[in-house]
Amino acid sequence: MTRRWTPRRSVIRLTTARNATATHHRYPYRSPVLALDCGATTVLLTCDGPVTSGDLAFAHQLAREAARYARSVESRFYGRDDTPEAAA
């Protein structure tokens, strides 16, 4: 089954700064929270109700993409271009 395409309704761009933070908050009796604090804006990610397999899949995808983002930022910081396109 393919997923039906729906247009995006909005895009939020958070620009990091010196004081940007990402923190994990674990609670004994409710869903965990990931807080992204980018100065004047804070985004909280949490599950809606009991944790589901979909929530777990999204958490793993978020971790993978965050690791890729970190590698890309590191490459830019050190002046390298480690993208697959650069190797071609």
C-alpha positions as CSV (number, residue, x, y, z in Angstrom):
1,M,0.0,0.0,0.0
2,T,1.4,3.4,-0.9
3,R,1.0,6.4,1.3
4,R,-1.3,9.1,-0.1
5,W,0.5,12.4,-0.8
6,T,-0.7,15.4,1.1
7,P,0.7,18.9,0.7
8,R,2.7,20.4,3.6
9,R,0.8,22.9,5.6
10,S,3.7,24.6,7.2
11,V,7.4,24.4,7.7
12,I,9.2,25.5,10.8
13,R,12.9,26.5,10.4
14,L,14.9,26.5,13.6
15,T,18.3,28.1,13.3
16,T,20.8,26.9,15.9
17,A,22.9,29.3,17.8
18,R,25.5,29.1,20.6
19,N,22.9,28.5,23.2
20,A,20.9,25.9,21.3
21,T,20.3,22.7,23.2
22,A,18.6,19.3,22.8
23,T,17.6,17.5,26.0
24,H,15.9,14.3,26.8
25,H,13.5,14.1,29.7
26,R,12.4,10.7,31.0
27,Y,9.4,10.3,33.3
28,P,8.4,7.1,35.2
29,Y,4.7,7.3,34.4
30,R,4.4,9.1,31.1
31,S,5.9,9.4,27.7
32,P,9.5,10.7,27.3
33,V,10.0,14.2,26.0
34,L,12.7,15.5,23.6
35,A,13.2,19.3,23.9
36,L,14.9,21.3,21.2
37,D,15.6,24.8,22.5
38,C,16.8,27.3,19.9
39,G,16.8,30.5,21.8
40,A,13.3,32.1,21.5
41,T,11.7,28.9,20.3
42,T,11.4,25.5,22.0
43,V,10.0,22.4,20.4
44,L,8.8,19.5,22.5
45,L,8.5,16.0,20.9
46,T,6.5,13.4,22.8
47,C,4.2,10.5,22.2
48,D,0.4,10.9,22.1
49,G,-0.7,8.5,24.8
50,P,0.9,5.1,25.4
51,V,4.0,4.5,23.3
52,T,3.3,2.5,20.1
53,S,5.5,0.7,17.6
54,G,5.0,3.7,15.3
55,D,6.5,6.0,18.1
56,L,9.4,3.6,18.4
57,A,10.0,3.6,14.7
58,F,9.9,7.4,14.5
59,A,12.4,7.6,17.5
60,H,14.8,5.3,15.7
61,Q,14.4,7.3,12.4
62,L,15.0,10.6,14.3
63,A,18.1,9.2,15.9
64,R,19.5,8.0,12.5
65,E,18.8,11.4,10.8
66,A,20.2,13.3,13.8
67,A,23.4,11.3,13.5
68,R,23.6,12.0,9.8
69,Y,23.0,15.7,10.5
70,A,25.8,15.8,13.0
71,R,28.2,14.2,10.6
72,S,27.2,16.7,7.9
73,V,27.7,19.7,10.3
74,E,31.1,18.2,11.4
75,S,32.2,17.8,7.8
76,R,31.3,21.5,7.1
77,F,33.1,22.6,10.3
78,Y,36.3,20.8,9.3
79,G,36.0,21.9,5.6
80,R,35.4,18.4,4.2
81,D,32.7,17.3,1.8
82,D,31.9,13.7,2.7
83,T,28.7,13.6,0.6
84,P,28.3,10.7,-1.9
85,E,28.0,13.3,-4.7
86,A,31.5,14.7,-3.9
87,A,33.0,11.2,-4.3
88,A,31.6,10.8,-7.9
